[in-house]
Amino acid sequence: MPNVADITLHSHAWNYTESKFFSRLMGLYAGQLQRINSNAFTDLAAPKFSDNLAHLTIICNHNSIQMLPKISIGKLAYLKLVDVPTNFSWSYFRNNDQSTGDTVFSQLHTLSISFKASEEATETQETLSKWRNPAENLGTIAKVQFPMLESLKVSEMPEITDLRFDDVFPTHMRRLVFTNNVCRQNMFKNCPITSVDKVYAKLKPSGAHAADGFYSCTNFLFGKLTSTEFSYFVVDIEGIQFRPEMTAWSSLLDLEIGRIHSTDVLDLLLRTTNLINLYIKNAVCTKSAFDPSFDLDKWSAVSVQNVYISGQQRSGVKDLFVNTAKNMLLRARNLKGFYGLPSMVSTLRPFIEQFKEHCPHLSDLDMCSKYKPPVDLSRLEM
């Protein structure tokens, strides 16, 4: 048998013949592979993976997560699970003879879990996490340990899940990506992570009780969590009643926000004092008045440098945002660029000429109707 250490399988859709071939291939070589990168829809038919397996990428269709060959996780450094069912449990990665104690990924540095979107929960929280508190060991809560983890990406996380942030993580990580997940209140309570080089989140909260979880999660990601290089948040707040006073996003650097009411923009800027770039999409324009009087000391802490406004606005509505823009231009003294709809830019030019003598920062302001796209997020791919 050839000595095969690395295997990559690709497939665009499920195919019976192809699946059978891939399954047989895995059965032949699983015991010696160090790297498995499978984007194919197939069952991994093998009794056991190699003890030297370091890299594993799989699509978890047809409940294949329950049919995984036994994995020796001691040397696993990279784990990517795609289309993970809601009944996923870390118990799948425990040894046959292990009934109690923690599950330890001692060498894992990259973990990416994408749950199957819109799949209804089939288990209760107690059932999924039963392994953490077995009957024979009452009073002791088992945890999953990731002592060497550097990068974590979680997508489409359901409300009921065995993925918990109060497990054992390093205090500092390189990268945290959090997209399209259900935000639960106190989700990050007792989370040991305190700092990260790069953090990115994309959310669209909705539902009667979504707001509490939304503020709880985002205030951790962009407030309590210290980010040193990159802090980017994409959010569409159409599904909740947005209240800027509930936010504590002191470490946020880039914000791309949709459906925000124009009258909430200034309040939000006062609460995101490290924000550099603000992208406003499809703002809900509400009537506001131009107010040239303000407390300069109060606004001196606002750091936003670039504001980008995009999205089509109905005729007769665009002027409602102009007063908000005027108020922002006067107050944001670190502003270097303002990019908006052509009609808005042309309306604001005479205003800038009128006030630039009293507001020197307006003299060097770059105004353009060409929308600059958000920063390149490819560096966050895992």
Helices and strands as residue ranges (DSSP letters): E 6-10, H 16-29, G 30-32, E 35-39, E 55-59, G 61-67, G 73-75, E 78-84, G 90-93, E 103-104, E 110-115, H 125-128, G 130-132, G 135-137, E 144-145, E 151-155, E 172-179, E 195-203, H 210-219, I 220-224, E 226-236, G 244-246, E 254-258, G 262-264, H 265-271, E 277-281, H 296-299, E 306-310, H 318-331, E 337-339, H 342-355, G 360-364, E 366-368, G 378-380
